[in-house]
Amino acid sequence: MKLRELKKKLLLKTINIKSELISKYADQRDKITSLVDMLIVKIHNLREHTLSDFIFTIYNISKEFPEFEELIKIVMSYEKNTS
């Protein structure tokens, strides 16, 4: 898997998670939207040398919204394919 494919998968999954979370936690819509917007910018700017920062960000966000752990799984599959 190439980096651009990883970014595409991450973007699609992030958008799906956003919809899922907003339907589940409608009262936290603004917070969810802010977090997803931040993740989308990080995904857009993602490079090989920023992967660890991205994983750390997902890890922190997933403490509050475990649904984001799916993104870590996607990154892990990318890492397996590139090493």
WORA-V515118 format. One record per backbone hydrogen bond with DSSP energy under -1.0 kcal/mol. NH is the residue of the N-H (numbers start at 1). CO is the residue of the C=O. Records with the same first field share a line. If there is no record, write none. Layout:
BEGIN
NH: CO ; CO
END
This chain:
BEGIN
6: 2
7: 3
8: 4
9: 5
10: 6
11: 7
12: 8
13: 9
14: 10
15: 11
16: 12
17: 13
18: 14
19: 15
20: 16
21: 17
22: 18
23: 19
24: 20
25: 21
28: 25
29: 26
32: 28
33: 29
34: 30
35: 31
36: 32
37: 33
38: 34
39: 35
40: 36
41: 37
42: 38
43: 39
44: 40
45: 41
46: 43
50: 47
51: 48
54: 50
55: 51
56: 52
57: 53
58: 54
59: 55
60: 56
61: 57
62: 58
64: 61
65: 61
68: 65
69: 66
70: 67
71: 68
73: 69
74: 70
75: 71
76: 72
77: 73
78: 74
79: 75
80: 76
81: 77
82: 78
83: 79
END
